[in-house]
Amino acid sequence: MSSTETLVKDLVSKYGKSRNSLMPVLQGIVQEERYLSEEAMIFIAKELDLSAADVYGTASFYTFLDTVPRGKNIIRVCKTISCHMTGKDLIIETLEDILKVKVGQTTHDKNFTLLTANCLGWCHKGPVMLINDEVYPELTPSRTTEIVEEYMKNATH
């Protein structure tokens, strides 16, 4: 039995075999493995007696349930109109310059993935980015640079 299959079985035994268990099981896989592999989604479908299409459809609908491998640090920039009006395009340009990737890409060293998100719930403090689980509101290009350089420094130690 693979480690992914063991993880799925453990999560299903924790959350149950009902359709309502799908989201916590998907979230548990992402937390442990950083993304939902095809293998994991097939195991989940079997364990919960769902179609693989149903599992994939649910996983691909939600922004935070990645179905492709991502970097160690996932940067998500809010793309709502509120953040747009306060300068999110400049923040994205700054991130693309620092990381040498475009939105949707992962750095060659696999340390960072740059994404956008529909809403991070901080509309009153835009522009906003989320790095892993840490929220960074009221960004400026210089503040964004400082934050990312700190993550880069920590990645090399």
ABEGO torsion letter per residue (X at the ends): XBAAAAAAAAAAAAAEABAAAAAAAAAAAAAAAGBBBAAAAAAAAAAAGBBAAAAAAAAAABAABBABBBBABBBBBBABAAAAAAGAAAAAAAAAAAAGBBBGBBBAAGABBBBBBABAGAAAAOBBBBBEABBBBGBBAAAAAAAAAAAAAAAAX
